[in-house]
Amino acid sequence: MGTKAENPDFASSSLPRHLARGVVGFGGLIGSVALIPVVGPVSLLLLPAGAMALRGCPMCWTIGLVQTVSRGRLRRSCREGRCALTAVGHEKHAGESATTRKREAAAK
């Protein structure tokens, strides 16, 4: 059984919410550097806000984007020590080899 430490979840509840977090996060990071000539070092206060919106780093946000898009479409199942990633609706093929599926298709 996985725990939060083993399988971190960076996904948002919806794609629009995740994209909005990206706009705020990247906007904060870019704005903190771009506004230095205009506002001075005070603009660096946007840096922590941007990092918090991205949940730590741009890569964490990207991983969350992939998780948000794939949530509900992909499912991991483990049987007899073998794990497989299957698309929802194709669960009957989880754990089967491609050769087995080809044989079944040819037999029909």
ROLOSE-750009 format. One record per atom (N, C-alpha, C, O, CB): residue number from 1; residue in three letters; chain; x, y, z. Coordinates in steps of 0.2 Angstrom, whole numbers, plus 2048, in hexadecimal, padded with zeros to 3 digits. Glycine has a CB too. Example, Ala and Ser with C-alpha at 12.3 -4.5 7.8 and 13.67 -1.06 7.14 Angstrom:
// residues 2
{pt 1,'ala','A',{842,7E4,827}} {pt 1,'ala','A',{83E,7EA,827}} {pt 1,'ala','A',{842,7F0,827}} {pt 1,'ala','A',{847,7EF,82A}} {pt 1,'ala','A',{839,7EA,82D}} {pt 2,'ser','A',{840,7F5,823}} {pt 2,'ser','A',{844,7FB,824}} {pt 2,'ser','A',{840,800,827}} {pt 2,'ser','A',{843,806,828}} {pt 2,'ser','A',{846,7FD,81D}} 
// end
This chain:
// residues 108
{pt 1,'met','A',{804,7FA,800}} {pt 1,'met','A',{800,800,800}} {pt 1,'met','A',{804,806,800}} {pt 1,'met','A',{809,807,804}} {pt 1,'met','A',{7FB,800,806}} {pt 2,'gly','A',{803,80B,7FB}} {pt 2,'gly','A',{807,811,7FB}} {pt 2,'gly','A',{805,816,800}} {pt 2,'gly','A',{800,817,802}} {pt 2,'gly','A',{807,813,7F4}} {pt 3,'thr','A',{80A,81A,802}} {pt 3,'thr','A',{809,820,806}} {pt 3,'thr','A',{80A,826,802}} {pt 3,'thr','A',{80D,826,7FD}} {pt 3,'thr','A',{80D,81F,80D}} {pt 4,'lys','A',{809,82C,805}} {pt 4,'lys','A',{80A,832,802}} {pt 4,'lys','A',{811,833,801}} {pt 4,'lys','A',{813,836,7FC}} {pt 4,'lys','A',{807,838,806}} {pt 5,'ala','A',{816,831,805}} {pt 5,'ala','A',{81D,832,804}} {pt 5,'ala','A',{81F,82D,7FE}} {pt 5,'ala','A',{824,830,7FB}} {pt 5,'ala','A',{821,830,80B}} {pt 6,'glu','A',{81D,827,7FD}} {pt 6,'glu','A',{81F,823,7F8}} {pt 6,'glu','A',{81C,825,7F1}} {pt 6,'glu','A',{81F,825,7EC}} {pt 6,'glu','A',{81D,81C,7F9}} {pt 7,'asn','A',{816,828,7F1}} {pt 7,'asn','A',{812,82A,7EB}} {pt 7,'asn','A',{810,831,7EC}} {pt 7,'asn','A',{80A,831,7ED}} {pt 7,'asn','A',{80D,825,7E9}} {pt 8,'pro','A',{814,836,7EB}} {pt 8,'pro','A',{811,83D,7EC}} {pt 8,'pro','A',{80C,83E,7E6}} {pt 8,'pro','A',{80D,83C,7E0}} {pt 8,'pro','A',{817,842,7EB}} {pt 9,'asp','A',{807,842,7E8}} {pt 9,'asp','A',{802,844,7E4}} {pt 9,'asp','A',{802,84B,7E3}} {pt 9,'asp','A',{800,84F,7E7}} {pt 9,'asp','A',{7FB,841,7E6}} {pt 10,'phe','A',{804,84E,7DD}} {pt 10,'phe','A',{804,855,7DB}} {pt 10,'phe','A',{7FE,857,7D7}} {pt 10,'phe','A',{7FE,85D,7D5}} {pt 10,'phe','A',{80A,856,7D8}} {pt 11,'ala','A',{7F9,852,7D6}} {pt 11,'ala','A',{7F4,854,7D1}} {pt 11,'ala','A',{7EF,859,7D5}} {pt 11,'ala','A',{7EE,859,7DB}} {pt 11,'ala','A',{7F0,84E,7CF}} {pt 12,'ser','A',{7EB,85C,7D1}} {pt 12,'ser','A',{7E6,861,7D3}} {pt 12,'ser','A',{7DF,85D,7D2}} {pt 12,'ser','A',{7DF,858,7CF}} {pt 12,'ser','A',{7E6,868,7D0}} {pt 13,'ser','A',{7DA,860,7D5}} {pt 13,'ser','A',{7D3,85D,7D4}} {pt 13,'ser','A',{7D0,85E,7CD}} {pt 13,'ser','A',{7CC,85A,7CB}} {pt 13,'ser','A',{7CE,860,7D9}} {pt 14,'ser','A',{7D3,863,7C9}} {pt 14,'ser','A',{7D1,864,7C2}} {pt 14,'ser','A',{7D6,867,7BE}} {pt 14,'ser','A',{7DB,86A,7C1}} {pt 14,'ser','A',{7CA,868,7C2}} {pt 15,'leu','A',{7D6,866,7B8}} {pt 15,'leu','A',{7DB,869,7B3}} {pt 15,'leu','A',{7DB,870,7B3}} {pt 15,'leu','A',{7E0,873,7B4}} {pt 15,'leu','A',{7DA,866,7AC}} {pt 16,'pro','A',{7D5,874,7B3}} {pt 16,'pro','A',{7D5,87B,7B3}} {pt 16,'pro','A',{7D8,87E,7BA}} {pt 16,'pro','A',{7DC,883,7BA}} {pt 16,'pro','A',{7CE,87E,7B3}} {pt 17,'arg','A',{7D7,87A,7BF}} {pt 17,'arg','A',{7DA,87C,7C6}} {pt 17,'arg','A',{7E2,87C,7C5}} {pt 17,'arg','A',{7E5,880,7C8}} {pt 17,'arg','A',{7D7,878,7CC}} {pt 18,'his','A',{7E4,876,7C2}} {pt 18,'his','A',{7EB,875,7C2}} {pt 18,'his','A',{7EE,87A,7BD}} {pt 18,'his','A',{7F4,87D,7BF}} {pt 18,'his','A',{7ED,86E,7C0}} {pt 19,'leu','A',{7EB,87C,7B8}} {pt 19,'leu','A',{7EE,881,7B3}} {pt 19,'leu','A',{7EE,888,7B6}} {pt 19,'leu','A',{7F3,88B,7B5}} {pt 19,'leu','A',{7EA,881,7AD}} {pt 20,'ala','A',{7E9,889,7BA}} {pt 20,'ala','A',{7E9,890,7BE}} {pt 20,'ala','A',{7EF,890,7C3}} {pt 20,'ala','A',{7F2,895,7C3}} {pt 20,'ala','A',{7E2,891,7C1}} {pt 21,'arg','A',{7F0,88A,7C6}} {pt 21,'arg','A',{7F6,88A,7CB}} {pt 21,'arg','A',{7FC,88C,7C7}} {pt 21,'arg','A',{801,88F,7CA}} {pt 21,'arg','A',{7F6,884,7CF}} {pt 22,'gly','A',{7FD,889,7C1}} {pt 22,'gly','A',{802,88A,7BD}} {pt 22,'gly','A',{803,891,7BB}} {pt 22,'gly','A',{809,894,7BB}} {pt 22,'gly','A',{802,885,7B7}} {pt 23,'val','A',{7FE,894,7B9}} {pt 23,'val','A',{7FE,89B,7B7}} {pt 23,'val','A',{800,8A0,7BD}} {pt 23,'val','A',{805,8A4,7BC}} {pt 23,'val','A',{7F7,89E,7B4}} {pt 24,'val','A',{7FE,89E,7C3}} {pt 24,'val','A',{800,8A2,7C9}} {pt 24,'val','A',{807,8A1,7CA}} {pt 24,'val','A',{80B,8A5,7CC}} {pt 24,'val','A',{7FB,8A1,7CF}} {pt 25,'gly','A',{809,89A,7CA}} {pt 25,'gly','A',{80F,898,7CC}} {pt 25,'gly','A',{815,89B,7C8}} {pt 25,'gly','A',{81A,89E,7CA}} {pt 25,'gly','A',{810,891,7CD}} {pt 26,'phe','A',{814,89A,7C1}} {pt 26,'phe','A',{819,89C,7BD}} {pt 26,'phe','A',{819,8A4,7BC}} {pt 26,'phe','A',{81E,8A7,7BB}} {pt 26,'phe','A',{818,899,7B6}} {pt 27,'gly','A',{813,8A7,7BD}} {pt 27,'gly','A',{813,8AE,7BD}} {pt 27,'gly','A',{816,8B1,7C3}} {pt 27,'gly','A',{81A,8B6,7C2}} {pt 27,'gly','A',{80B,8B0,7BD}} {pt 28,'gly','A',{816,8AE,7C8}} {pt 28,'gly','A',{819,8B0,7CE}} {pt 28,'gly','A',{821,8AF,7CE}} {pt 28,'gly','A',{825,8B4,7CF}} {pt 28,'gly','A',{817,8AC,7D4}} {pt 29,'leu','A',{823,8AA,7CB}} {pt 29,'leu','A',{82A,8A9,7CA}} {pt 29,'leu','A',{82D,8AE,7C5}} {pt 29,'leu','A',{832,8B1,7C6}} {pt 29,'leu','A',{82C,8A1,7C8}} {pt 30,'ile','A',{82A,8AE,7BF}} {pt 30,'ile','A',{82C,8B3,7BA}} {pt 30,'ile','A',{82C,8BA,7BC}} {pt 30,'ile','A',{830,8BE,7BB}} {pt 30,'ile','A',{828,8B2,7B3}} {pt 31,'gly','A',{826,8BC,7BF}} {pt 31,'gly','A',{825,8C3,7C2}} {pt 31,'gly','A',{82A,8C5,7C7}} {pt 31,'gly','A',{82C,8CA,7C7}} {pt 31,'gly','A',{81E,8C3,7C4}} {pt 32,'ser','A',{82C,8C0,7CB}} {pt 32,'ser','A',{831,8C2,7D0}} {pt 32,'ser','A',{838,8C4,7CE}} {pt 32,'ser','A',{83B,8C8,7D0}} {pt 32,'ser','A',{832,8BC,7D5}} {pt 33,'val','A',{83A,8C1,7C8}} {pt 33,'val','A',{840,8C3,7C5}} {pt 33,'val','A',{83F,8C9,7C0}} {pt 33,'val','A',{843,8CD,7C0}} {pt 33,'val','A',{843,8BD,7C1}} {pt 34,'ala','A',{83A,8C9,7BC}} {pt 34,'ala','A',{838,8CE,7B7}} {pt 34,'ala','A',{837,8D5,7BA}} {pt 34,'ala','A',{839,8DA,7B7}} {pt 34,'ala','A',{833,8CC,7B3}} {pt 35,'leu','A',{834,8D5,7C0}} {pt 35,'leu','A',{832,8DB,7C3}} {pt 35,'leu','A',{838,8DE,7C7}} {pt 35,'leu','A',{837,8E4,7CA}} {pt 35,'leu','A',{82C,8DA,7C7}} {pt 36,'ile','A',{83E,8DB,7C8}} {pt 36,'ile','A',{843,8DE,7CC}} {pt 36,'ile','A',{845,8E5,7C9}} {pt 36,'ile','A',{846,8E9,7CE}} {pt 36,'ile','A',{849,8D9,7CC}} {pt 37,'pro','A',{846,8E6,7C3}} {pt 37,'pro','A',{848,8ED,7C1}} {pt 37,'pro','A',{843,8F2,7C2}} {pt 37,'pro','A',{844,8F8,7C3}} {pt 37,'pro','A',{849,8ED,7B9}} {pt 38,'val','A',{83C,8F0,7C3}} {pt 38,'val','A',{837,8F5,7C4}} {pt 38,'val','A',{836,8F6,7CB}} {pt 38,'val','A',{835,8FC,7CD}} {pt 38,'val','A',{830,8F2,7C0}} {pt 39,'val','A',{835,8F1,7CF}} {pt 39,'val','A',{833,8F1,7D6}} {pt 39,'val','A',{839,8F0,7DB}} {pt 39,'val','A',{839,8F3,7E0}} {pt 39,'val','A',{82E,8EC,7D7}} {pt 40,'gly','A',{83E,8ED,7D8}} {pt 40,'gly','A',{844,8EC,7DC}} {pt 40,'gly','A',{843,8E5,7E0}} {pt 40,'gly','A',{83F,8E1,7DE}} {pt 40,'gly','A',{845,8F1,7E2}} {pt 41,'pro','A',{847,8E4,7E5}} {pt 41,'pro','A',{847,8DD,7E8}} {pt 41,'pro','A',{841,8DB,7EB}} {pt 41,'pro','A',{840,8D6,7ED}} {pt 41,'pro','A',{84D,8DD,7ED}} {pt 42,'val','A',{83C,8E0,7EC}} {pt 42,'val','A',{835,8DF,7EF}} {pt 42,'val','A',{832,8D9,7EA}} {pt 42,'val','A',{82E,8D6,7ED}} {pt 42,'val','A',{831,8E5,7F0}} {pt 43,'ser','A',{833,8DA,7E4}} {pt 43,'ser','A',{830,8D5,7DF}} {pt 43,'ser','A',{832,8CE,7E1}} {pt 43,'ser','A',{82E,8C9,7DF}} {pt 43,'ser','A',{832,8D6,7D8}} {pt 44,'leu','A',{837,8CC,7E5}} {pt 44,'leu','A',{839,8C6,7E6}} {pt 44,'leu','A',{834,8C2,7EB}} {pt 44,'leu','A',{834,8BC,7ED}} {pt 44,'leu','A',{840,8C6,7E9}} {pt 45,'leu','A',{82F,8C6,7EE}} {pt 45,'leu','A',{82A,8C4,7F2}} {pt 45,'leu','A',{825,8BF,7EE}} {pt 45,'leu','A',{822,8BB,7F1}} {pt 45,'leu','A',{826,8C9,7F6}} {pt 46,'leu','A',{825,8C0,7E8}} {pt 46,'leu','A',{821,8BC,7E3}} {pt 46,'leu','A',{824,8B5,7E3}} {pt 46,'leu','A',{820,8B0,7E1}} {pt 46,'leu','A',{820,8BF,7DD}} {pt 47,'leu','A',{82A,8B4,7E4}} {pt 47,'leu','A',{82E,8AE,7E3}} {pt 47,'leu','A',{82A,8A8,7E8}} {pt 47,'leu','A',{829,8A3,7E5}} {pt 47,'leu','A',{835,8AE,7E5}} {pt 48,'pro','A',{82A,8A9,7EE}} {pt 48,'pro','A',{827,8A4,7F2}} {pt 48,'pro','A',{81F,8A2,7F0}} {pt 48,'pro','A',{81D,89D,7F1}} {pt 48,'pro','A',{827,8A6,7FA}} {pt 49,'ala','A',{81C,8A8,7EE}} {pt 49,'ala','A',{815,8A7,7EC}} {pt 49,'ala','A',{814,8A2,7E6}} {pt 49,'ala','A',{810,89E,7E5}} {pt 49,'ala','A',{811,8AD,7EB}} {pt 50,'gly','A',{819,8A3,7E1}} {pt 50,'gly','A',{819,89F,7DB}} {pt 50,'gly','A',{81B,898,7DD}} {pt 50,'gly','A',{818,893,7DA}} {pt 50,'gly','A',{81E,8A2,7D6}} {pt 51,'ala','A',{820,897,7E1}} {pt 51,'ala','A',{822,891,7E3}} {pt 51,'ala','A',{81D,88D,7E7}} {pt 51,'ala','A',{81C,887,7E6}} {pt 51,'ala','A',{828,891,7E7}} {pt 52,'met','A',{819,890,7EB}} {pt 52,'met','A',{813,88D,7EE}} {pt 52,'met','A',{80E,88B,7EA}} {pt 52,'met','A',{80B,885,7EA}} {pt 52,'met','A',{811,892,7F4}} {pt 53,'ala','A',{80C,88F,7E5}} {pt 53,'ala','A',{807,88D,7E0}} {pt 53,'ala','A',{809,887,7DC}} {pt 53,'ala','A',{805,883,7DA}} {pt 53,'ala','A',{806,893,7DB}} {pt 54,'leu','A',{810,887,7DA}} {pt 54,'leu','A',{812,881,7D7}} {pt 54,'leu','A',{814,87B,7DB}} {pt 54,'leu','A',{816,876,7D8}} {pt 54,'leu','A',{819,883,7D3}} {pt 55,'arg','A',{812,87B,7E1}} {pt 55,'arg','A',{813,876,7E6}} {pt 55,'arg','A',{81B,874,7E7}} {pt 55,'arg','A',{81C,86E,7E7}} {pt 55,'arg','A',{80F,870,7E5}} {pt 56,'gly','A',{81F,879,7E6}} {pt 56,'gly','A',{826,878,7E8}} {pt 56,'gly','A',{82A,87A,7E2}} {pt 56,'gly','A',{82F,87E,7E2}} {pt 56,'gly','A',{827,871,7E9}} {pt 57,'cys','A',{829,877,7DC}} {pt 57,'cys','A',{82D,878,7D6}} {pt 57,'cys','A',{82A,877,7D0}} {pt 57,'cys','A',{824,874,7D0}} {pt 57,'cys','A',{834,874,7D6}} {pt 58,'pro','A',{82C,87A,7CA}} {pt 58,'pro','A',{829,879,7C4}} {pt 58,'pro','A',{828,871,7C2}} {pt 58,'pro','A',{823,870,7BF}} {pt 58,'pro','A',{82D,87D,7BE}} {pt 59,'met','A',{82D,86D,7C4}} {pt 59,'met','A',{82C,866,7C2}} {pt 59,'met','A',{827,863,7C6}} {pt 59,'met','A',{823,85F,7C3}} {pt 59,'met','A',{833,863,7C4}} {pt 60,'cys','A',{826,865,7CC}} {pt 60,'cys','A',{820,862,7D0}} {pt 60,'cys','A',{81A,864,7CD}} {pt 60,'cys','A',{815,860,7CD}} {pt 60,'cys','A',{820,865,7D7}} {pt 61,'trp','A',{819,86A,7CA}} {pt 61,'trp','A',{813,86C,7C7}} {pt 61,'trp','A',{812,868,7C1}} {pt 61,'trp','A',{80C,866,7BF}} {pt 61,'trp','A',{813,874,7C5}} {pt 62,'thr','A',{817,867,7BD}} {pt 62,'thr','A',{817,863,7B7}} {pt 62,'thr','A',{815,85C,7B8}} {pt 62,'thr','A',{810,859,7B5}} {pt 62,'thr','A',{81E,863,7B3}} {pt 63,'ile','A',{817,859,7BD}} {pt 63,'ile','A',{815,852,7BF}} {pt 63,'ile','A',{80E,852,7C1}} {pt 63,'ile','A',{80A,84D,7BF}} {pt 63,'ile','A',{81A,84F,7C5}} {pt 64,'gly','A',{80C,857,7C5}} {pt 64,'gly','A',{805,858,7C7}} {pt 64,'gly','A',{800,858,7C1}} {pt 64,'gly','A',{7FB,856,7C1}} {pt 64,'gly','A',{804,85E,7CB}} {pt 65,'leu','A',{803,85C,7BB}} {pt 65,'leu','A',{7FF,85D,7B5}} {pt 65,'leu','A',{7FE,856,7B2}} {pt 65,'leu','A',{7F8,854,7B0}} {pt 65,'leu','A',{802,862,7B0}} {pt 66,'val','A',{803,852,7B2}} {pt 66,'val','A',{802,84B,7AF}} {pt 66,'val','A',{7FE,847,7B3}} {pt 66,'val','A',{7FA,843,7B0}} {pt 66,'val','A',{809,848,7AE}} {pt 67,'gln','A',{7FE,847,7BA}} {pt 67,'gln','A',{7FA,844,7BE}} {pt 67,'gln','A',{7F3,846,7BD}} {pt 67,'gln','A',{7EE,842,7BD}} {pt 67,'gln','A',{7FC,844,7C5}} {pt 68,'thr','A',{7F2,84C,7BD}} {pt 68,'thr','A',{7EB,84F,7BC}} {pt 68,'thr','A',{7E8,84D,7B5}} {pt 68,'thr','A',{7E2,84B,7B5}} {pt 68,'thr','A',{7EB,857,7BC}} {pt 69,'val','A',{7EB,84D,7B0}} {pt 69,'val','A',{7E9,84B,7A9}} {pt 69,'val','A',{7E7,843,7A9}} {pt 69,'val','A',{7E2,841,7A7}} {pt 69,'val','A',{7EE,84D,7A4}} {pt 70,'ser','A',{7EC,83F,7AC}} {pt 70,'ser','A',{7EB,838,7AC}} {pt 70,'ser','A',{7E6,835,7B1}} {pt 70,'ser','A',{7E4,82F,7B1}} {pt 70,'ser','A',{7F2,835,7AD}} {pt 71,'arg','A',{7E5,839,7B6}} {pt 71,'arg','A',{7E0,837,7BC}} {pt 71,'arg','A',{7D9,835,7B9}} {pt 71,'arg','A',{7D6,838,7B5}} {pt 71,'arg','A',{7DF,83C,7C1}} {pt 72,'gly','A',{7D7,82F,7BA}} {pt 72,'gly','A',{7D1,82C,7B7}} {pt 72,'gly','A',{7D2,829,7B1}} {pt 72,'gly','A',{7CD,826,7AE}} {pt 72,'gly','A',{7CC,832,7B7}} {pt 73,'arg','A',{7D7,829,7AE}} {pt 73,'arg','A',{7D8,826,7A7}} {pt 73,'arg','A',{7DD,820,7A8}} {pt 73,'arg','A',{7DD,81B,7A4}} {pt 73,'arg','A',{7DB,82B,7A2}} {pt 74,'leu','A',{7E2,820,7AC}} {pt 74,'leu','A',{7E7,81B,7AD}} {pt 74,'leu','A',{7E6,818,7B4}} {pt 74,'leu','A',{7E4,81C,7B9}} {pt 74,'leu','A',{7EE,81D,7AC}} {pt 75,'arg','A',{7E7,812,7B5}} {pt 75,'arg','A',{7E6,80E,7BB}} {pt 75,'arg','A',{7EC,809,7BC}} {pt 75,'arg','A',{7ED,805,7B7}} {pt 75,'arg','A',{7DF,80B,7BC}} {pt 76,'arg','A',{7EF,809,7C1}} {pt 76,'arg','A',{7F4,804,7C3}} {pt 76,'arg','A',{7F1,7FE,7C7}} {pt 76,'arg','A',{7EE,7FF,7CC}} {pt 76,'arg','A',{7FA,807,7C6}} {pt 77,'ser','A',{7F3,7F8,7C4}} {pt 77,'ser','A',{7F0,7F2,7C8}} {pt 77,'ser','A',{7F6,7ED,7C9}} {pt 77,'ser','A',{7FA,7ED,7C4}} {pt 77,'ser','A',{7EA,7EF,7C4}} {pt 78,'cys','A',{7F6,7EA,7CE}} {pt 78,'cys','A',{7FB,7E5,7D0}} {pt 78,'cys','A',{7F8,7DE,7D1}} {pt 78,'cys','A',{7F4,7DE,7D6}} {pt 78,'cys','A',{800,7E8,7D5}} {pt 79,'arg','A',{7FB,7D9,7CE}} {pt 79,'arg','A',{7F8,7D2,7CF}} {pt 79,'arg','A',{7FE,7CE,7CF}} {pt 79,'arg','A',{803,7CE,7CB}} {pt 79,'arg','A',{7F3,7D0,7CA}} {pt 80,'glu','A',{7FF,7CA,7D4}} {pt 80,'glu','A',{804,7C4,7D4}} {pt 80,'glu','A',{80B,7C7,7D3}} {pt 80,'glu','A',{80F,7C4,7D0}} {pt 80,'glu','A',{803,7BF,7CF}} {pt 81,'gly','A',{80C,7CD,7D6}} {pt 81,'gly','A',{813,7D0,7D6}} {pt 81,'gly','A',{814,7D4,7CF}} {pt 81,'gly','A',{81A,7D6,7CF}} {pt 81,'gly','A',{818,7CB,7D7}} {pt 82,'arg','A',{810,7D4,7CB}} {pt 82,'arg','A',{811,7D8,7C5}} {pt 82,'arg','A',{80C,7DE,7C5}} {pt 82,'arg','A',{806,7DD,7C6}} {pt 82,'arg','A',{80F,7D3,7BF}} {pt 83,'cys','A',{80E,7E4,7C3}} {pt 83,'cys','A',{80A,7EA,7C3}} {pt 83,'cys','A',{80A,7EC,7BB}} {pt 83,'cys','A',{80E,7EB,7B7}} {pt 83,'cys','A',{80D,7EF,7C7}} {pt 84,'ala','A',{804,7EF,7BA}} {pt 84,'ala','A',{802,7F1,7B3}} {pt 84,'ala','A',{7FE,7F7,7B3}} {pt 84,'ala','A',{7FA,7F9,7B8}} {pt 84,'ala','A',{7FE,7EC,7AF}} {pt 85,'leu','A',{800,7FC,7AE}} {pt 85,'leu','A',{7FC,802,7AE}} {pt 85,'leu','A',{7F7,801,7A8}} {pt 85,'leu','A',{7F9,800,7A2}} {pt 85,'leu','A',{801,808,7AC}} {pt 86,'thr','A',{7F1,802,7A9}} {pt 86,'thr','A',{7EC,801,7A4}} {pt 86,'thr','A',{7E7,807,7A4}} {pt 86,'thr','A',{7E6,80B,7A9}} {pt 86,'thr','A',{7E8,7FB,7A6}} {pt 87,'ala','A',{7E4,808,79E}} {pt 87,'ala','A',{7DF,80D,79D}} {pt 87,'ala','A',{7D9,80B,7A0}} {pt 87,'ala','A',{7D7,805,79F}} {pt 87,'ala','A',{7DF,80F,795}} {pt 88,'val','A',{7D5,80F,7A2}} {pt 88,'val','A',{7CE,80D,7A5}} {pt 88,'val','A',{7CA,80B,79F}} {pt 88,'val','A',{7CA,80E,79A}} {pt 88,'val','A',{7CB,814,7A9}} {pt 89,'gly','A',{7C7,805,7A1}} {pt 89,'gly','A',{7C3,802,79C}} {pt 89,'gly','A',{7C6,7FC,798}} {pt 89,'gly','A',{7C3,7F8,795}} {pt 89,'gly','A',{7C1,807,796}} {pt 90,'his','A',{7CD,7FB,79A}} {pt 90,'his','A',{7D1,7F6,797}} {pt 90,'his','A',{7D4,7F2,79D}} {pt 90,'his','A',{7D9,7EF,79C}} {pt 90,'his','A',{7D6,7F9,792}} {pt 91,'glu','A',{7D0,7F1,7A2}} {pt 91,'glu','A',{7D3,7EE,7A8}} {pt 91,'glu','A',{7D4,7E6,7A7}} {pt 91,'glu','A',{7D8,7E3,7AA}} {pt 91,'glu','A',{7CF,7EF,7AE}} {pt 92,'lys','A',{7D0,7E3,7A3}} {pt 92,'lys','A',{7D0,7DC,7A2}} {pt 92,'lys','A',{7D7,7DA,79F}} {pt 92,'lys','A',{7D9,7D4,7A0}} {pt 92,'lys','A',{7CB,7DA,79D}} {pt 93,'his','A',{7DB,7DF,79C}} {pt 93,'his','A',{7E1,7DD,799}} {pt 93,'his','A',{7E7,7DE,79E}} {pt 93,'his','A',{7ED,7DD,79C}} {pt 93,'his','A',{7E3,7E1,793}} {pt 94,'ala','A',{7E6,7E1,7A4}} {pt 94,'ala','A',{7EB,7E2,7A9}} {pt 94,'ala','A',{7EF,7DC,7AB}} {pt 94,'ala','A',{7EB,7D7,7AD}} {pt 94,'ala','A',{7E8,7E6,7AF}} {pt 95,'gly','A',{7F5,7DC,7AA}} {pt 95,'gly','A',{7F9,7D6,7AC}} {pt 95,'gly','A',{7FA,7D1,7A7}} {pt 95,'gly','A',{7FE,7CD,7A8}} {pt 95,'gly','A',{7F6,7D3,7B2}} {pt 96,'glu','A',{7F6,7D2,7A1}} {pt 96,'glu','A',{7F7,7CD,79C}} {pt 96,'glu','A',{7FD,7D0,797}} {pt 96,'glu','A',{7FE,7D6,797}} {pt 96,'glu','A',{7F1,7CD,798}} {pt 97,'ser','A',{800,7CB,794}} {pt 97,'ser','A',{805,7CD,78F}} {pt 97,'ser','A',{802,7CF,789}} {pt 97,'ser','A',{7FD,7CD,787}} {pt 97,'ser','A',{80B,7C8,78F}} {pt 98,'ala','A',{806,7D2,784}} {pt 98,'ala','A',{804,7D4,77E}} {pt 98,'ala','A',{803,7CE,77A}} {pt 98,'ala','A',{7FE,7CD,775}} {pt 98,'ala','A',{809,7D9,77A}} {pt 99,'thr','A',{807,7C9,77B}} {pt 99,'thr','A',{806,7C2,777}} {pt 99,'thr','A',{800,7BF,779}} {pt 99,'thr','A',{7FD,7BC,774}} {pt 99,'thr','A',{80C,7BE,779}} {pt 100,'thr','A',{7FE,7BF,77F}} {pt 100,'thr','A',{7F8,7BC,781}} {pt 100,'thr','A',{7F2,7BF,77E}} {pt 100,'thr','A',{7ED,7BC,77B}} {pt 100,'thr','A',{7F7,7BC,789}} {pt 101,'arg','A',{7F2,7C6,77D}} {pt 101,'arg','A',{7EC,7CA,77A}} {pt 101,'arg','A',{7EC,7C8,773}} {pt 101,'arg','A',{7E7,7C8,770}} {pt 101,'arg','A',{7ED,7D1,77B}} {pt 102,'lys','A',{7F2,7C7,770}} {pt 102,'lys','A',{7F2,7C6,768}} {pt 102,'lys','A',{7EF,7BF,767}} {pt 102,'lys','A',{7EB,7BE,762}} {pt 102,'lys','A',{7F9,7C6,766}} {pt 103,'arg','A',{7F1,7BA,76B}} {pt 103,'arg','A',{7EE,7B3,76A}} {pt 103,'arg','A',{7E7,7B3,76B}} {pt 103,'arg','A',{7E3,7B0,767}} {pt 103,'arg','A',{7F1,7AF,76F}} {pt 104,'glu','A',{7E4,7B7,770}} {pt 104,'glu','A',{7DD,7B7,771}} {pt 104,'glu','A',{7D9,7BA,76B}} {pt 104,'glu','A',{7D4,7B8,769}} {pt 104,'glu','A',{7DB,7BB,778}} {pt 105,'ala','A',{7DC,7C0,769}} {pt 105,'ala','A',{7D9,7C3,763}} {pt 105,'ala','A',{7D9,7BF,75D}} {pt 105,'ala','A',{7D5,7BF,759}} {pt 105,'ala','A',{7DD,7CA,762}} {pt 106,'ala','A',{7DF,7BB,75C}} {pt 106,'ala','A',{7DF,7B7,756}} {pt 106,'ala','A',{7DA,7B1,757}} {pt 106,'ala','A',{7D8,7AE,752}} {pt 106,'ala','A',{7E6,7B4,755}} {pt 107,'ala','A',{7D9,7AF,75D}} {pt 107,'ala','A',{7D4,7A9,75E}} {pt 107,'ala','A',{7CD,7AB,75C}} {pt 107,'ala','A',{7C9,7A7,75B}} {pt 107,'ala','A',{7D5,7A6,765}} {pt 108,'lys','A',{7CB,7B1,75D}} {pt 108,'lys','A',{7C5,7B4,75C}} {pt 108,'lys','A',{7C3,7B4,755}} {pt 108,'lys','A',{7BE,7B6,753}} {pt 108,'lys','A',{7C3,7BA,75F}} 
// end
